[in-house]
Protein backbone atom coordinates (compact mmCIF):
# COMPACT_ATOMS: atom_id res chain seq x y z
CA UNK A 1 0.00 0.00 0.00
CA UNK A 2 2.82 2.32 0.93
CA UNK A 3 4.56 1.54 -2.36
CA UNK A 4 1.39 2.37 -4.30
CA UNK A 5 1.12 5.71 -2.54
CA UNK A 6 4.74 6.54 -3.38
CA UNK A 7 4.14 5.55 -6.98
CA UNK A 8 1.07 7.78 -7.19
CA UNK A 9 2.99 10.68 -5.65
CA UNK A 10 5.83 10.22 -8.12
CA UNK A 11 3.44 10.17 -11.04
CA UNK A 12 1.72 13.29 -9.73
CA UNK A 13 5.04 15.12 -9.39
CA UNK A 14 6.07 14.10 -12.89
CA UNK A 15 2.74 15.27 -14.27
CA UNK A 16 3.00 18.55 -12.37
CA UNK A 17 6.57 19.13 -13.58
CA UNK A 18 5.52 18.40 -17.13
CA UNK A 19 2.68 20.91 -16.84
CA UNK A 20 5.00 23.57 -15.41
CA UNK A 21 7.49 23.07 -18.24
CA UNK A 22 4.68 23.14 -20.80
CA UNK A 23 3.27 26.34 -19.29
CA UNK A 24 6.71 27.96 -19.29
CA UNK A 25 7.19 27.03 -22.93
CA UNK A 26 3.83 28.56 -23.83
CA UNK A 27 4.74 31.78 -22.00
CA UNK A 28 8.14 31.90 -23.73
CA UNK A 29 6.53 31.19 -27.08
CA UNK A 30 3.98 33.96 -26.52
CA UNK A 31 6.69 36.45 -25.55
CA UNK A 32 8.76 35.41 -28.55
CA UNK A 33 5.78 35.83 -30.86
CA UNK A 34 5.02 39.26 -29.38
CA UNK A 35 8.67 40.27 -29.71
CA UNK A 36 8.72 39.05 -33.30
CA UNK A 37 5.48 40.91 -33.99
CA UNK A 38 6.95 44.08 -32.47
CA UNK A 39 10.09 43.80 -34.62
CA UNK A 40 7.98 43.14 -37.70
CA UNK A 41 5.81 46.16 -36.95
CA UNK A 42 8.89 48.36 -36.45
CA UNK A 43 10.38 47.12 -39.72
CA UNK A 44 7.15 47.87 -41.58
CA UNK A 45 6.93 51.37 -40.12
CA UNK A 46 10.58 52.09 -40.84
CA UNK A 47 10.22 50.90 -44.44
CA UNK A 48 7.10 53.03 -44.93
CA UNK A 49 8.88 56.12 -43.57
CA UNK A 50 11.95 55.60 -45.76
CA UNK A 51 9.86 55.06 -48.90
CA UNK A 52 7.86 58.20 -48.12
CA UNK A 53 11.01 60.34 -47.84
CA UNK A 54 12.42 59.13 -51.17
CA UNK A 55 9.02 59.72 -52.83
CA UNK A 56 9.09 63.21 -51.37
CA UNK A 57 12.52 63.77 -52.95
CA UNK A 58 11.08 62.84 -56.34
CA UNK A 59 8.18 65.27 -55.80
CA UNK A 60 10.54 68.12 -54.91
CA UNK A 61 12.74 67.56 -57.98
CA UNK A 62 9.66 67.53 -60.21
CA UNK A 63 8.73 70.84 -58.59
CA UNK A 64 12.08 72.24 -59.71
CA UNK A 65 11.33 71.26 -63.32
CA UNK A 66 7.93 72.94 -63.08
CA UNK A 67 9.54 76.09 -61.71
CA UNK A 68 12.08 76.20 -64.53
CA UNK A 69 9.31 75.88 -67.12
CA UNK A 70 7.27 78.61 -65.44
CA UNK A 71 10.31 80.89 -65.44
CA UNK A 72 11.04 79.92 -69.07
CA UNK A 73 14.44 78.56 -68.10
CA UNK A 74 13.51 75.30 -69.76
CA UNK A 75 11.28 75.23 -72.83
CA UNK A 76 11.91 71.53 -73.43
CA UNK A 77 9.47 68.83 -72.32
CA UNK A 78 9.85 67.46 -68.82
CA UNK A 79 13.23 65.88 -68.25
CA UNK A 80 13.70 62.39 -66.93
CA UNK A 81 12.45 62.20 -63.36
CA UNK A 82 14.64 61.17 -60.49
CA UNK A 83 13.67 57.56 -59.76
CA UNK A 84 14.35 55.32 -56.77
CA UNK A 85 13.84 51.59 -56.32
CA UNK A 86 14.21 50.50 -52.69
CA UNK A 87 14.65 46.85 -51.68
CA UNK A 88 16.17 44.49 -49.08
CA UNK A 89 14.94 46.27 -45.97
CA UNK A 90 16.20 44.95 -42.66
CA UNK A 91 15.67 46.50 -39.23
CA UNK A 92 17.07 45.69 -35.82
CA UNK A 93 18.71 46.89 -32.64
CA UNK A 94 21.81 48.98 -33.24
CA UNK A 95 23.78 46.50 -31.11
CA UNK A 96 23.41 43.95 -33.92
CA UNK A 97 25.65 45.90 -36.29
CA UNK A 98 28.13 47.74 -34.07
CA UNK A 99 30.93 45.30 -34.89
CA UNK A 100 30.11 45.03 -38.59
CA UNK A 101 32.38 46.76 -41.07
CA UNK A 102 31.02 49.95 -42.60
CA UNK A 103 31.38 48.60 -46.15
CA UNK A 104 29.21 45.57 -45.31
CA UNK A 105 26.20 47.84 -44.84
CA UNK A 106 26.95 50.97 -46.87
CA UNK A 107 28.51 51.85 -50.19
CA UNK A 108 31.29 54.42 -50.32
CA UNK A 109 30.44 57.98 -51.51
CA UNK A 110 32.74 57.80 -54.53
CA UNK A 111 32.22 57.93 -58.29
CA UNK A 112 29.00 59.46 -59.61
CA UNK A 113 26.78 60.78 -56.83
CA UNK A 114 23.70 63.01 -56.78
CA UNK A 115 23.47 66.36 -55.02
CA UNK A 116 20.07 67.78 -54.03
CA UNK A 117 20.09 71.60 -53.74
CA UNK A 118 17.13 73.33 -52.13
CA UNK A 119 15.51 76.69 -52.88
CA UNK A 120 12.32 78.27 -51.56
CA UNK A 121 9.91 80.43 -53.52
CA UNK A 122 7.08 82.79 -52.66
CA UNK A 123 4.59 84.34 -55.09
CA UNK A 124 3.37 87.81 -54.16
CA UNK A 125 4.55 87.31 -50.59
CA UNK A 126 2.42 84.19 -50.29
CA UNK A 127 3.28 80.96 -48.52
CA UNK A 128 6.73 79.60 -49.22
CA UNK A 129 7.09 76.60 -51.51
CA UNK A 130 10.14 74.41 -51.99
CA UNK A 131 11.99 72.84 -54.90
CA UNK A 132 15.09 70.64 -55.01
CA UNK A 133 17.43 70.49 -57.99
CA UNK A 134 19.15 67.17 -58.62
CA UNK A 135 22.54 67.02 -60.31
CA UNK A 136 25.11 64.33 -60.89
CA UNK A 137 28.51 65.20 -59.45
CA UNK A 138 31.68 63.44 -58.34
CA UNK A 139 31.78 62.08 -54.83
CA UNK A 140 34.65 61.49 -52.43
CA UNK A 141 35.32 60.96 -48.76
CA UNK A 142 37.87 62.18 -46.23
CA UNK A 143 41.31 60.62 -46.49
CA UNK A 144 41.13 60.02 -42.74
CA UNK A 145 38.05 57.85 -43.14
CA UNK A 146 38.91 54.16 -43.15
CA UNK A 147 36.47 51.93 -45.10
CA UNK A 148 37.43 49.15 -42.69
CA UNK A 149 35.89 51.06 -39.80
CA UNK A 150 33.07 49.35 -37.98
CA UNK A 151 29.69 50.99 -37.48
CA UNK A 152 30.77 51.52 -33.88
CA UNK A 153 33.81 53.50 -35.09
CA UNK A 154 31.56 55.70 -37.23
CA UNK A 155 29.16 56.37 -34.35
CA UNK A 156 32.05 57.20 -32.01
CA UNK A 157 33.17 59.92 -34.43
CA UNK A 158 30.44 62.06 -32.82
CA UNK A 159 29.60 60.20 -29.59
CA UNK A 160 27.29 62.86 -28.17
CA UNK A 161 25.26 63.06 -31.36
CA UNK A 162 24.81 59.30 -31.61
CA UNK A 163 24.45 58.47 -27.91
CA UNK A 164 20.69 57.97 -28.26
CA UNK A 165 20.72 55.78 -31.38
CA UNK A 166 18.80 52.62 -30.57
CA UNK A 167 17.89 50.96 -33.86
CA UNK A 168 18.65 50.91 -37.57
CA UNK A 169 17.24 49.95 -40.95
CA UNK A 170 19.48 48.91 -43.83
CA UNK A 171 18.29 48.80 -47.45
CA UNK A 172 19.42 48.73 -51.07
CA UNK A 173 18.82 51.56 -53.55
CA UNK A 174 18.78 51.86 -57.31
CA UNK A 175 18.73 55.51 -58.39
CA UNK A 176 18.19 56.63 -62.00
CA UNK A 177 18.49 60.15 -63.36
CA UNK A 178 19.28 61.63 -66.78
CA UNK A 179 20.12 58.30 -68.35
CA UNK A 180 22.42 57.14 -65.57
CA UNK A 181 21.71 54.50 -62.93
CA UNK A 182 23.57 53.59 -59.80
CA UNK A 183 22.92 50.83 -57.26
CA UNK A 184 24.15 51.10 -53.69
CA UNK A 185 23.61 50.26 -50.02
CA UNK A 186 22.28 52.76 -47.48
CA UNK A 187 21.35 52.90 -43.82
CA UNK A 188 19.07 54.84 -41.50
CA UNK A 189 19.88 55.12 -37.80
CA UNK A 190 17.02 56.02 -35.47
CA UNK A 191 17.57 58.28 -32.46
CA UNK A 192 15.17 56.37 -30.22
CA UNK A 193 17.13 54.82 -27.35
CA UNK A 194 14.81 53.83 -24.47
CA UNK A 195 11.74 54.39 -26.65
CA UNK A 196 9.82 51.13 -26.78
CA UNK A 197 7.14 51.98 -29.31
CA UNK A 198 8.31 54.97 -31.35
CA UNK A 199 10.65 54.89 -34.32
CA UNK A 200 12.34 58.07 -33.17
CA UNK A 201 14.08 60.63 -35.35
CA UNK A 202 15.64 59.08 -38.47
CA UNK A 203 19.07 60.02 -39.77
CA UNK A 204 19.74 58.92 -43.32
CA UNK A 205 23.20 57.66 -44.14
CA UNK A 206 22.76 57.77 -47.89
CA UNK A 207 26.25 57.81 -49.41
CA UNK A 208 25.14 58.54 -52.99
CA UNK A 209 22.22 61.00 -52.75
CA UNK A 210 23.28 63.99 -50.66
CA UNK A 211 20.28 65.90 -49.35
CA UNK A 212 17.88 63.18 -48.21
CA UNK A 213 17.96 64.40 -44.61
CA UNK A 214 16.97 67.91 -45.77
CA UNK A 215 14.09 66.34 -47.68
CA UNK A 216 12.98 64.53 -44.51
CA UNK A 217 13.19 67.74 -42.45
CA UNK A 218 11.35 69.89 -45.03
CA UNK A 219 7.76 70.59 -43.95
CA UNK A 220 6.85 73.21 -46.56
CA UNK A 221 4.94 72.12 -49.68
CA UNK A 222 6.55 71.51 -53.06
CA UNK A 223 6.30 74.28 -55.67
CA UNK A 224 3.15 73.95 -57.81
CA UNK A 225 3.21 75.02 -61.45
CA UNK A 226 1.43 78.25 -62.36
CA UNK A 227 0.48 78.44 -66.06
CA UNK A 228 -0.15 82.18 -65.76
CA UNK A 229 3.58 82.71 -65.28
CA UNK A 230 4.19 81.30 -68.76
CA UNK A 231 1.78 83.85 -70.27
CA UNK A 232 3.80 86.55 -72.05
CA UNK A 233 1.10 89.09 -71.18
CA UNK A 234 1.58 88.53 -67.46
CA UNK A 235 2.87 91.69 -65.70
CA UNK A 236 6.64 91.90 -65.70
CA UNK A 237 7.01 93.51 -62.30
CA UNK A 238 9.17 91.83 -59.74
CA UNK A 239 6.90 89.32 -58.06
CA UNK A 240 8.76 86.06 -57.55
CA UNK A 241 10.81 85.92 -54.39
CA UNK A 242 13.60 83.39 -54.00
CA UNK A 243 15.29 82.61 -50.76
CA UNK A 244 17.84 80.01 -49.80
CA UNK A 245 17.37 79.03 -46.15
CA UNK A 246 20.68 77.20 -46.14
CA UNK A 247 22.86 80.05 -47.42
CA UNK A 248 25.15 81.74 -44.95
CA UNK A 249 23.61 85.21 -45.13
CA UNK A 250 20.03 83.96 -45.58
CA UNK A 251 19.16 86.94 -47.80
CA UNK A 252 16.29 87.02 -50.27
CA UNK A 253 16.84 87.75 -53.95
CA UNK A 254 14.25 88.94 -56.44
CA UNK A 255 13.87 87.86 -60.05
CA UNK A 256 11.55 89.51 -62.54
CA UNK A 257 9.14 87.45 -64.61
CA UNK A 258 10.45 88.71 -67.95
CA UNK A 259 13.83 87.14 -67.33
CA UNK A 260 15.67 90.45 -66.95
CA UNK A 261 17.26 89.08 -63.82
CA UNK A 262 19.63 86.13 -63.65
CA UNK A 263 19.41 84.23 -60.38
CA UNK A 264 21.71 81.47 -59.22
CA UNK A 265 21.08 79.89 -55.83
CA UNK A 266 22.85 76.94 -54.31
CA UNK A 267 22.13 75.01 -51.15
CA UNK A 268 24.86 74.66 -48.55
CA UNK A 269 27.36 72.44 -50.36
CA UNK A 270 28.37 70.79 -47.11
CA UNK A 271 25.13 68.88 -47.55
CA UNK A 272 23.79 66.58 -44.89
CA UNK A 273 26.22 63.67 -45.07
CA UNK A 274 27.86 62.38 -41.87
CA UNK A 275 30.94 64.39 -40.96
CA UNK A 276 33.27 61.42 -41.29
CA UNK A 277 32.60 61.44 -45.08
CA UNK A 278 33.75 65.02 -45.63
CA UNK A 279 36.88 65.67 -47.66
CA UNK A 280 39.36 67.81 -45.76
CA UNK A 281 41.69 70.28 -47.48
CA UNK A 282 44.97 71.46 -45.93
CA UNK A 283 45.76 73.90 -48.77
CA UNK A 284 47.18 77.24 -47.54
CA UNK A 285 47.18 76.01 -43.94
CA UNK A 286 50.38 75.97 -41.88
CA UNK A 287 48.58 73.45 -39.71
CA UNK A 288 45.10 71.98 -39.59
CA UNK A 289 42.66 71.93 -42.48
CA UNK A 290 39.23 72.99 -43.63
CA UNK A 291 36.32 71.32 -45.33
CA UNK A 292 37.04 70.96 -49.02
CA UNK A 293 33.82 72.64 -50.08
CA UNK A 294 32.52 75.95 -51.36
CA UNK A 295 29.34 77.82 -50.52
CA UNK A 296 27.60 79.95 -53.16
CA UNK A 297 25.71 83.08 -52.20
CA UNK A 298 22.63 84.10 -54.26
CA UNK A 299 23.31 86.97 -56.68
CA UNK A 300 21.13 88.87 -59.13
CA UNK A 301 22.37 90.85 -62.12
CA UNK A 302 20.91 92.38 -65.25
CA UNK A 303 21.50 90.65 -68.56
CA UNK A 304 23.18 92.75 -71.28
CA UNK A 305 20.83 94.16 -73.91
N, C-alpha and C positions, 0 to 999 in steps of 0.2 A: 504493500500500500504506500509505504514511504517512497519507494522507488518510483511509483506511478506519479506521485505528487511532484517529485523532483523533475521527472520527465516533462510533466505538464508545464511546470514553471520555466524550464529551459525552452520549451517550444514557444511559450508566451513571450519570453525575453527576445528570442530570435525574431518572432513576428513583429514585436515592438521596434526592435532595432531596424528591421527592414523597412518599416513604415516611416521611421524617422529619417533614414537615408533617402527614401523615396520622396518624402516631403521636402527635404533639403535640396534634392535635385530639381524638384519642380520650382522651388523658390529661385534657385540659381538660374534655371532655364528662363524663368519669367524676367529676372533682372537682365539677363543677357539679351533677351528679345527686346526689352525696353531700351537697353543701351544701343542695340543695333538699330532700332527704330529711330532713336534720337540722332545717331550719326547719319542715318539715311536722310532724315529730315533736314539736318544741317547741310549735308551735301547738296540736296535739292535746292535749298534756299540760296546757298552760295553760288551754285551754277546759274540760277535765275538772275541773281544780282549781276554777275559777271557778264552774262549775255546782254542784259539790259544796258550796261555801260557801253559795250562795244556797239550796240545798235544806236545808242545816243551819239556816239562818235560819227557814225555814218550819217545820221540826221544833220549834225552840225556841219559836216563837210559839204553836204548837198546844199545847205543854207548858204555857204560861201559861193557856190556856183550860181545860185539864184541872185545873190547880191551882185556878183560881177556882171550878170546879164542885165540886171536893172540899171546898173551904172554904165552900161555899154562898154565894159572892159572886155567882154567876151561875146562876140556876135555869133560864135559857132554853137551848134547844138550841144546839149549837155555832155560833158566829158564822162569818161568811165568813172563810176562810183567807186569809192573805197569799199572793199568787201572783206568780211571776216568769216571764216569757218572755224568754229571752236569745238574741240573734241577732247576725249580722254580726261575727263574731270576726275579728280580724286581729292578728297578732303580728309583731314585728320588733325590730331593734336600736334602742336609744333614740336613736341618732344620726339615725335617719330622721325623727324628729318634733320635734327640738329647736327648729327654726325655724318650726314650725307654730303658728298661733294657738290659744290655749286653747279658744276656742269652736268650733273646727273638730272637736275631739275629745271635748269634754265639754260637758254642759249646765250652766247656772248654777243654784246652789242657792237658787232663789227660788220663790215661789208655794207650792203645797201640797207638803210633803215629809213623809217618815216618820221618826220617831224610834224606835229600838229601845232599851228600857231593860232592864237585866239585874238579876235577883235570884237568889240561891242559897238552897236549902232542904235541911234535913236532918231526917229522921224518927228520933226516939229516938236522936239522936247518931250516926246512920248516915252513910253516904257522902253527900257533897253532890251535889245535882242542881240543874240550872240551868233557868231559864225567861226568855224575853224577851217584853216587852210592846210591841206595835206601836201607834203612835198617829200620826194625821195632825196636822201642825202647820204653822206658817208658817215658811218658810225665808228666809234673807237672807245677804248676804256683806259683808265689810268694805268700807267706803267707799274705803279705800286700794287695794283690789284692782281692777285694770284688766282687763276682759274681753278687751282687745286684747293682753294679755300673751302671749308665746310660752310653750311648754312649758319652754324653757330658763329664762325669767324665773321661772317657778313653782318649778323645781328650785333655782334660785339663792337663793330665799327662805330655805332652810335648806341651805346648801352641804355642810356636814359630814354631815348626815343622808342626803343624796341622792348623795354622792360615789361610792357603789358601785352605783348603778343602771345596769344593763347592757341591759335589754330591757323591752318593754312588750307589753300586749295591750289593744286597744280593742274595745268591743262595745256593742250597743244593748240597752236594757232596757225592758220593759213591766211595770209593777208595778200590781197590783190589790188593793184592800183596802176593805172596808166600802162597796162600791158605787162607789168612785172608782177611776179608772185614770189612770196617767201614764206617758208614754213619754219616754225620755231617753237620753243618751249617757254612758258611763262608761269608766274606764280603770284598769288595774292596772299598776303599775310593779314590776319585780322587782329586788331587791337581789342581784345575781348577777354583778357585774363580774368578769371574769377566770375565771369558771366556765364551762367549755366544755360540760358535759353536764347540769348541774343547773339547775332553774328558779330556785332561790334563794328568798328570803323575799318573798312578795307583799305589796304595800301597795295597798289598794283606794281609788281616788279615785272614790267613788260620791257624786255631789252631791245625790242625792235621798233615799237611805236611809242615815241616819246610824246607824252601829253595826255595819256589815258587818265591819270589822276586828276588833271584839271577838268577833264570831261566829267568825271564822277562828282567833283565838287561843284560844278556849274549848275545853278538852280534857275537861271534866267532862260526864257524860251529861245528857240532857234529862230533866226531871221526868216520871215515869210515874204515871198516875192510880192512885189507891188507893180502890176502892169502899168499903172499910171506914170511910173517913173520912166518907162520906156517910150512914153508919148513925147514926141519932139515939141508939142505945144505946151507941155507942162512948164510952169514958171521956172526961170533959171536962177532964182535967188538961192542964197545959201540956206539949205534946209536939212541937210543930212549930216548928223554929228557922229564922228567916230571917236572912240576913246579906247585906249589900250590899258586895261586895269593892271597889267603885269609890267608896264614900262616903269622906269625908275622915277620919272618926274610925274607920271600919272596925269599929264595934261591932255586936254581935248583938242582935236584938230578938225577944222571944217573943210568940206569939199563941196563945190557947187555942182548942181545937176548937169550943167552943160559941159562938164569935163574940163573947165578952165583951170581946175586945180588938180595937181598930181599928188596923191597921198600914198605913202608907203608906211605901213605899220607892221611891227614884228613883235611877237610875244617874247617874253624873257627867254633867251636862248639857253639858259641853264636848264630849262625844262623841269621835269618832275622826276627824273631818274634818281635812284639811290646815290648818295654821295660817293660811294666807293667805286662807281663807274666813271666818274668825271676825269677827263684828261687834265693833267696839271702841266703848266708851262713855266719853266724857270728862266725864260728869256729876259734879259735886262734886269736880273735880280742877282745881287751879290750873294744873297742867301735866301732860302725859302722859294716860294713859287706862287703862282696864281692860277685860277681856273682858266683853261685854254678856251675861252669863249668870248663872244662879243655881244653887246646889247645894242639894238637899234632904237633910236628915238624917233617918234613920228615927226615928219616934216611936211610942209605944204608949200608949193611954189607954183608960179604961173608958167604955163607953157608958152614958148615963143610963138609970135604970130606967123 
